[in-house]
């Protein structure tokens, strides 16, 4: 959790600084790509606030009304982030870029800018702001990258695609995705501004704004889909769950694993339930000892497991 918080805080400060720089660049030059990037960074800054709220709220102790804690708050607030990324940053960027394409011009793009008594070419404002944004976002991306690779090493995931599908730490996942998109967006905006000046055609600048918007909306949909699986109560991936099943089924005195279920109730917080048939000659005290030992073994095998509920059952053959 501390890693996730550090990742989000790094992204929050980076995005806030970048939003100010980009808006200043837009005010001075009127570049559609710069405005799209301003929407993007403002959205990202708000997103980090949501993620921090989710982390703080999710860390609250269980209560009578929430006996399993508030861990799913992180899933909810991460889902809100995906909605904001789509609705504010993506849609506004795309519509502004499309409007600029229709207008066929970029206001003030080639007009000299005077700032603090100095007159200079506005293209250098855009270059400086976007290069600064890339520097800030690179730092935030590196922090998120370290967070997700630490999880990959811990759980043996071999690719980012696998980590994207399996991780329950949606906070780090969201920050990584945002930062990757932000780097791509700044690069696209820089290319659009450069091509517009080189070929003296504003279509490249406006087109960059449209592409950035489409990119944001696409990743927002992917993020929403990943958060949906956890909000609805996803189980541990089958290979990892089978390892837990084997621990229970092979335990001394267990004759049958009648039922076994896992579900995430928070970021890296797993609930395990099992119905287990024991040898008929075992007394209640011995069964209790076996259950306690099984619970301990499961938690030692996977530190995501926070709660284990094992219910002694009669085997299927006995019931028949």
C-alpha positions as CSV (number, residue, x, y, z in Angstrom):
1,X,0.0,0.0,0.0
2,X,2.9,2.4,0.8
3,X,4.2,1.8,-2.7
4,X,0.9,2.6,-4.3
5,X,0.6,5.8,-2.3
6,X,4.1,6.9,-3.3
7,X,3.3,6.2,-7.0
8,X,0.1,8.3,-6.8
9,X,1.7,11.2,-5.0
10,X,4.5,11.4,-7.5
11,X,2.0,11.4,-10.3
12,X,-0.1,14.0,-8.5
13,X,2.7,16.6,-8.2
14,X,4.0,15.9,-11.7
15,X,0.5,16.3,-13.3
16,X,-0.3,19.5,-11.4
17,X,3.0,21.1,-12.5
18,X,2.5,19.9,-16.1
19,X,-1.1,21.2,-16.2
20,X,0.1,24.7,-15.3
21,X,2.8,24.6,-17.9
22,X,0.5,23.4,-20.7
23,X,-2.2,25.9,-20.0
24,X,0.4,28.7,-20.1
25,X,1.5,27.4,-23.4
26,X,-2.0,27.3,-24.8
27,X,-2.7,30.9,-23.5
28,X,0.4,32.2,-25.3
29,X,0.0,30.2,-28.6
30,X,-3.6,29.0,-28.9
31,X,-2.4,25.5,-30.0
32,X,-5.2,22.9,-30.1
33,X,-2.7,20.2,-29.1
34,X,-1.6,22.2,-26.1
35,X,-5.3,22.7,-25.0
36,X,-5.9,18.9,-25.4
37,X,-2.8,18.2,-23.3
38,X,-4.1,20.8,-20.7
39,X,-7.4,18.9,-20.5
40,X,-5.4,15.7,-20.1
41,X,-3.2,16.9,-17.3
42,X,-6.1,18.5,-15.4
43,X,-7.9,15.3,-15.6
44,X,-4.9,13.3,-14.5
45,X,-4.4,15.6,-11.5
46,X,-8.1,15.1,-10.4
47,X,-7.6,11.4,-11.0
48,X,-4.7,11.2,-8.5
49,X,-6.9,12.9,-5.9
50,X,-9.5,10.2,-6.5
51,X,-6.9,7.5,-6.2
52,X,-5.6,8.9,-2.9
53,X,-9.1,9.1,-1.5
54,X,-9.6,5.5,-2.5
55,X,-6.4,4.4,-0.8
56,X,-7.3,6.3,2.4
57,X,-10.9,5.2,2.5
58,X,-10.0,1.6,1.6
59,X,-7.6,1.5,4.6
60,X,-10.3,2.0,7.1
61,X,-10.9,-0.7,9.7
62,X,-13.9,-3.1,9.2
63,X,-17.2,-2.0,10.8
64,X,-20.5,-3.7,11.5
65,X,-21.9,-2.4,8.2
66,X,-18.7,-3.2,6.3
67,X,-17.4,-6.4,8.0
68,X,-14.8,-7.1,5.4
69,X,-13.5,-3.5,5.4
70,X,-13.6,-0.9,2.7
71,X,-11.0,-2.3,0.3
72,X,-13.2,-2.2,-2.7
73,X,-13.2,1.6,-2.4
74,X,-10.0,1.6,-4.5
75,X,-11.8,-0.3,-7.3
76,X,-14.7,2.2,-7.2
77,X,-12.5,5.3,-7.3
78,X,-10.3,3.8,-10.0
79,X,-13.4,3.2,-12.0
80,X,-14.3,6.9,-11.5
81,X,-10.8,7.8,-12.8
82,X,-11.5,5.9,-16.0
83,X,-14.8,7.7,-16.5
84,X,-13.0,11.1,-16.0
85,X,-10.2,10.1,-18.3
86,X,-12.8,9.3,-21.0
87,X,-15.3,12.1,-20.4
88,X,-13.1,15.0,-19.6
89,X,-9.7,14.4,-21.1
90,X,-10.6,12.1,-24.0
91,X,-13.8,13.6,-25.2
92,X,-12.9,17.2,-24.8
93,X,-9.5,16.7,-26.5
94,X,-11.1,14.8,-29.4
95,X,-13.9,17.3,-29.9
96,X,-11.6,20.3,-29.7
97,X,-9.2,18.7,-32.2
98,X,-12.0,18.0,-34.6
99,X,-13.3,21.5,-34.3
100,X,-9.8,22.9,-35.0
101,X,-9.5,20.6,-38.1
102,X,-12.8,22.0,-39.4
103,X,-11.7,25.6,-38.7
104,X,-8.4,25.0,-40.5
105,X,-6.3,27.3,-38.4
106,X,-4.4,27.6,-35.2
107,X,-4.9,31.0,-33.6
108,X,-1.7,32.9,-32.7
109,X,0.5,30.0,-33.7
110,X,2.7,32.2,-35.9
111,X,2.3,35.5,-34.0
112,X,5.2,36.8,-31.9
113,X,4.6,36.5,-28.1
114,X,5.6,39.1,-25.6
115,X,6.3,38.0,-22.1
116,X,8.0,40.0,-19.3
117,X,9.1,42.5,-21.9
118,X,10.7,39.9,-24.2
119,X,9.4,39.0,-27.7
120,X,9.9,35.6,-29.0
121,X,8.6,32.9,-31.3
122,X,5.6,31.0,-29.7
123,X,6.8,27.7,-31.1
124,X,9.6,27.7,-28.5
125,X,7.0,28.0,-25.7
126,X,5.3,24.8,-26.9
127,X,8.6,23.0,-27.3
128,X,9.7,24.0,-23.8
129,X,6.4,23.1,-22.2
130,X,6.1,19.7,-23.9
131,X,9.7,18.8,-23.2
132,X,9.2,19.7,-19.6
133,X,6.0,17.6,-19.5
134,X,7.9,14.6,-20.9
135,X,10.5,15.1,-18.1
136,X,7.9,15.2,-15.4
137,X,5.9,12.3,-16.8
138,X,9.0,10.2,-17.2
139,X,9.7,10.5,-13.5
140,X,6.0,9.6,-12.6
141,X,6.1,6.7,-15.1
142,X,9.3,5.4,-13.6
143,X,7.7,5.3,-10.1
144,X,4.7,3.5,-11.4
145,X,6.9,1.1,-13.4
146,X,8.8,0.2,-10.3
147,X,5.6,-0.5,-8.5
148,X,4.2,-2.8,-11.2
149,X,7.5,-4.7,-11.8
150,X,7.8,-5.3,-8.1
151,X,4.4,-7.1,-8.3
152,X,5.5,-9.0,-11.4
153,X,8.6,-10.3,-9.6
154,X,6.5,-11.2,-6.5
155,X,3.9,-13.2,-8.4
156,X,5.9,-14.5,-11.3
157,X,4.0,-12.6,-14.0
158,X,6.0,-12.7,-17.3
159,X,4.6,-9.7,-19.1
160,X,2.8,-6.4,-18.6
161,X,-0.2,-7.8,-20.3
162,X,-0.4,-10.6,-17.8
163,X,0.0,-8.1,-14.9
164,X,-2.7,-5.9,-16.4
165,X,-5.1,-8.8,-16.4
166,X,-4.3,-10.3,-13.0
167,X,-3.3,-7.5,-10.6
168,X,-5.8,-6.3,-8.0
169,X,-3.7,-3.2,-7.3
170,X,-5.7,-1.0,-9.5
171,X,-4.2,2.1,-8.0
172,X,-0.7,1.4,-9.4
173,X,-2.2,0.0,-12.6
174,X,-4.1,3.2,-13.2
175,X,-1.2,5.4,-12.4
176,X,1.0,3.4,-14.8
177,X,-1.6,3.6,-17.6
178,X,-2.1,7.3,-17.1
179,X,1.6,8.0,-17.1
180,X,2.2,5.9,-20.3
181,X,-0.7,7.7,-22.1
182,X,0.7,11.1,-20.8
183,X,4.1,10.4,-22.3
184,X,2.5,9.3,-25.6
185,X,0.3,12.3,-25.6
186,X,3.1,14.8,-25.0
187,X,5.1,13.1,-27.7
188,X,2.2,13.3,-30.2
189,X,1.5,16.9,-29.3
190,X,5.2,17.8,-29.8
191,X,5.2,16.1,-33.2
192,X,2.0,17.9,-34.2
193,X,3.4,21.3,-33.2
194,X,6.7,20.6,-35.0
195,X,5.0,19.4,-38.2
196,X,2.6,22.4,-38.3
197,X,5.5,24.8,-38.1
198,X,7.7,22.9,-40.5
199,X,5.1,22.5,-43.2
200,X,3.2,25.7,-42.2
201,X,0.0,23.7,-42.0
202,X,-2.1,23.8,-38.8
203,X,-3.8,20.5,-39.7
204,X,-1.0,18.6,-37.9
205,X,-1.5,20.5,-34.7
206,X,-5.2,20.0,-34.8
207,X,-4.8,16.4,-35.8
208,X,-2.5,15.7,-32.9
209,X,-5.3,17.0,-30.6
210,X,-7.8,14.6,-32.1
211,X,-5.4,11.6,-31.9
212,X,-4.7,12.3,-28.3
213,X,-8.4,12.4,-27.5
214,X,-9.0,9.1,-29.2
215,X,-6.0,7.5,-27.4
216,X,-7.3,8.7,-24.1
217,X,-10.8,7.3,-24.7
218,X,-9.5,4.0,-25.8
219,X,-7.3,3.5,-22.7
220,X,-10.2,4.8,-20.5
221,X,-12.4,2.0,-21.8
222,X,-9.7,-0.6,-21.1
223,X,-9.2,0.7,-17.5
224,X,-13.0,0.7,-16.9
225,X,-13.1,-2.9,-18.0
226,X,-10.3,-4.0,-15.7
227,X,-12.0,-2.2,-12.8
228,X,-15.3,-3.8,-13.6
229,X,-13.9,-7.3,-13.1
230,X,-12.8,-6.5,-9.5
231,X,-16.0,-4.5,-8.6
232,X,-18.1,-7.5,-9.6
233,X,-15.9,-9.8,-7.4
234,X,-13.2,-11.6,-9.4
235,X,-11.6,-14.7,-8.1
236,X,-7.8,-15.5,-8.0
237,X,-6.5,-16.6,-11.5
238,X,-7.1,-20.3,-12.0
239,X,-3.4,-21.5,-11.8
240,X,-2.9,-19.7,-8.5
241,X,-6.2,-20.9,-7.1
242,X,-5.4,-24.5,-8.1
243,X,-2.2,-24.2,-5.9
244,X,-4.3,-23.2,-3.0
245,X,-6.8,-26.0,-3.7
246,X,-3.9,-28.5,-3.7
247,X,-2.8,-27.4,-0.3
248,X,-6.2,-28.1,1.2
249,X,-6.9,-31.3,-0.7
250,X,-3.6,-32.9,0.1
251,X,-3.7,-32.0,3.8
252,X,-3.5,-34.9,6.3
253,X,-6.9,-36.1,7.3
254,X,-8.8,-34.4,4.3
255,X,-10.8,-36.9,2.3
256,X,-12.4,-34.4,-0.1
257,X,-12.5,-30.8,-1.1
258,X,-16.2,-30.3,-1.5
259,X,-16.1,-26.6,-2.5
260,X,-13.4,-23.9,-2.8
261,X,-13.8,-20.2,-3.7
262,X,-11.7,-17.1,-3.7
263,X,-12.6,-13.5,-4.2
264,X,-10.9,-10.1,-4.0
265,X,-12.4,-7.7,-1.5
266,X,-9.7,-5.1,-1.8
267,X,-6.4,-4.4,-3.5
268,X,-4.2,-7.4,-2.8
269,X,-6.8,-8.6,-0.2
270,X,-8.1,-12.0,-0.8
271,X,-11.0,-14.0,0.8
272,X,-10.9,-17.8,0.7
273,X,-13.7,-20.1,1.6
274,X,-13.7,-23.9,1.5
275,X,-16.0,-26.8,2.4
276,X,-13.8,-29.7,3.4
277,X,-14.6,-33.3,4.3
278,X,-12.3,-34.9,6.9
279,X,-11.8,-38.5,7.9
280,X,-14.8,-39.7,9.9
281,X,-12.8,-41.0,12.8
282,X,-11.3,-37.5,13.6
283,X,-12.9,-35.8,16.6
284,X,-13.9,-32.1,16.7
285,X,-10.8,-30.9,18.5
286,X,-8.5,-32.5,15.9
287,X,-10.5,-31.1,13.0
288,X,-10.3,-27.6,14.5
289,X,-6.5,-28.0,14.8
290,X,-6.3,-29.2,11.1
291,X,-8.4,-26.2,10.0
292,X,-6.2,-23.8,11.8
293,X,-3.1,-25.3,10.3
294,X,-4.6,-25.2,6.8
295,X,-5.6,-21.5,7.2
296,X,-2.0,-20.7,8.3
297,X,-0.5,-22.6,5.4
298,X,-2.8,-20.8,2.9
299,X,-1.8,-17.4,4.2
300,X,1.9,-18.3,4.2
301,X,1.6,-19.5,0.5
302,X,0.0,-16.2,-0.6
303,X,0.3,-13.1,1.4
304,X,-2.7,-11.6,-0.4
305,X,-5.0,-13.9,1.7
306,X,-6.4,-11.9,4.6
307,X,-9.4,-14.1,5.6
308,X,-9.9,-17.8,5.4
309,X,-13.2,-19.6,6.2
310,X,-13.1,-23.4,6.2
311,X,-16.3,-25.4,6.9
312,X,-16.2,-29.1,7.8
313,X,-18.5,-31.1,5.6
314,X,-19.5,-34.6,4.9
315,X,-18.1,-36.0,1.6
316,X,-20.2,-36.4,-1.5
317,X,-20.0,-40.2,-1.3
318,X,-21.3,-40.1,2.3
319,X,-24.3,-38.0,1.4
320,X,-25.2,-40.5,-1.4
